[in-house]
Amino acid sequence: MAAAPHLVDPQDDPAGGVCGELNAGLDRLDADLDALARAEGVTARHLGAVMHELTRLVNRTHALHDKGAAIADQIDVASRTGARSTGQWLARVTNSDPRAAHRQASRAAAAGLGVPSASREEPGLELVGPDDGRTGGDGSDGDGAGGDGARGQTVTPTGRAQLAGEISREHVEVIQHTMAALPSTVTEEARAGCEAELVALAVGHSPRDLRQLARRVLERVGTAEEQVDAHEHDQVAAQEERAWERSSFWVRDNGDGTMHGQFTVPTLAGQALKTILDAMSSPRRAGTGGRDVGQAGSTVPRELPAWLDTSLDPRTRQLARQQRQGQDLATLLTHLPTDHLHDKTAATVLVTTRLSDLQDVTGRVGSTADGEPLTAGQVRQIACQAGVVPVVLGSESQPLDLGRQARFFTAVQRAALALTYTTCAADGCDIPFGWTETHHLQPWTAGGRTDLANAVPLCGHHHRALDRGYEHTVRRAGRQVVIELARRRT
């Protein structure tokens, strides 16, 4: 039996023990990095090599930290200290998040990091205490650093790669998760081959990329393609189920006219939201040279969005983009369809037909908003069971009699307006019609009527611009009205 090595100074001297020596080395490294920052002519290649070695040091340090956690698990430190688990003990002594500490304990134990490296074992060294590593359940803190649990175990290939600094903690978790998810029918030889392949992939890929490649790791050890496909499908299905179960949402009132919240949704739903907001806030792709292409093909000057202004610092640009997307999210939320929240079916169907066809059992074919043909009988049938807005056309296919005149435009009138417009009526704006507000060309207060001839769809941005006094002109482009904004009145 050998005495415990002096990893730390018995007198709590920060400079004592092996850890003290390493901390002194880190101090020298810190000073060298300061000198590097002041040096001239440092090449990207040289700095890249430095970062590579720093990353390796970080990985090794994390691995040794995990190794300490694994040793704590093997000597059953939880029962010696009255902790519920090794993870709880780790969280207490390292001031870390309990969830992260539990994950660290599990990761380290699975990698076998608590097992001494055979190449460094000394002859006759016994890593057990006076009671052979057995605590007897009395909670006393023994002197041992091992026990029966360490015998017969080995450090896994993943653990060895982590100790060498070749892969990170995140890589280790991906590998361990992948190995645990392998089908029970996979042989031990194939499992060993899978782990070797995963470690090799981890050296040259990020954890995210490794997670993608790992789904088909069986393919790399000669498994039939059908089995590989089935296993990948099972993994994706399980991931989708976990993602759905982890979905959450909360929001609170800040009391200052705003609300703050957080949500977790499956990736597909999150990507859909991000795509919508990106599309709403992105500069017009049709424009070039800082100009927008109008609905009639004309170009108008456009102010560059703040997040694309290279004269601003990155943080300012980021905040500008976040503000704009927050505003776009607010616009989106106030224009979401809610008709499906009642007893009717999930969507309002816009059906174009003729009054004579609705009165005739064998009437003419109608169509939905996207051009899908419908028989008149089908139109009458779905009108009884879904939220359907019938758009009755006159002899010149113009919408007629779509609602009583009132202060506000009705849903039926907006449905008719959708037959004429697909986007905001402001020149060059491609915000979809569904996210617009119906604006009176001649203001209601000035005698304007609430009818289709006086209605125009505007997105929230351009509607507010008119309300704030921007000068503008109105021109006709076929059946549409196009509003061209000039400048704000001073």
Buried (B, 14 or more C-beta within 10 A) or exposed (E): EEEEEEEBBEEEEEEBBEBBEEEEEEEEEEEEEEEEEEEEEEEEEEEEEBEEEEEBBEBBEBBBBBBBBBBBBBBBBBBBBEBEBBBBBBBEBBEBEBEEBBBBBBBBBBBBBBBBEEEEEEEEEEBBBEEEBBBEEEEEEBEBBBBEBBEEEEBBBBBBBBBEBBBBBBBBBBBBEBBEBBEEEBEEEBEEBBBBBBBBBBEEBEBEEBBEBBBBBBBBBEBEEEBBEEBBEEBEEEBEEEBEEEEEEEEEEEEEEEEEEEEEBBEEEEEEBEEBBEEBBEBBEEBEEEBBBBBBEEBBEBEEBBBEEEEBEEEEBEBBBEEBBEBBBEBBEEBEEEEEEEEEBEEBBBBBBBBEBBEEEEBEEBBBBEEEEBBBEEBBEBBEEBBBBBBBBEEEEEBEEBBEEEEEBBEBBBBBBBBBBEBBBBBBBBBBBBBBBBBBBEEEEEEBEBEBEBBBBBBBBBBEBBEEEBEBEEEEEEEBBBBBBEEEEE
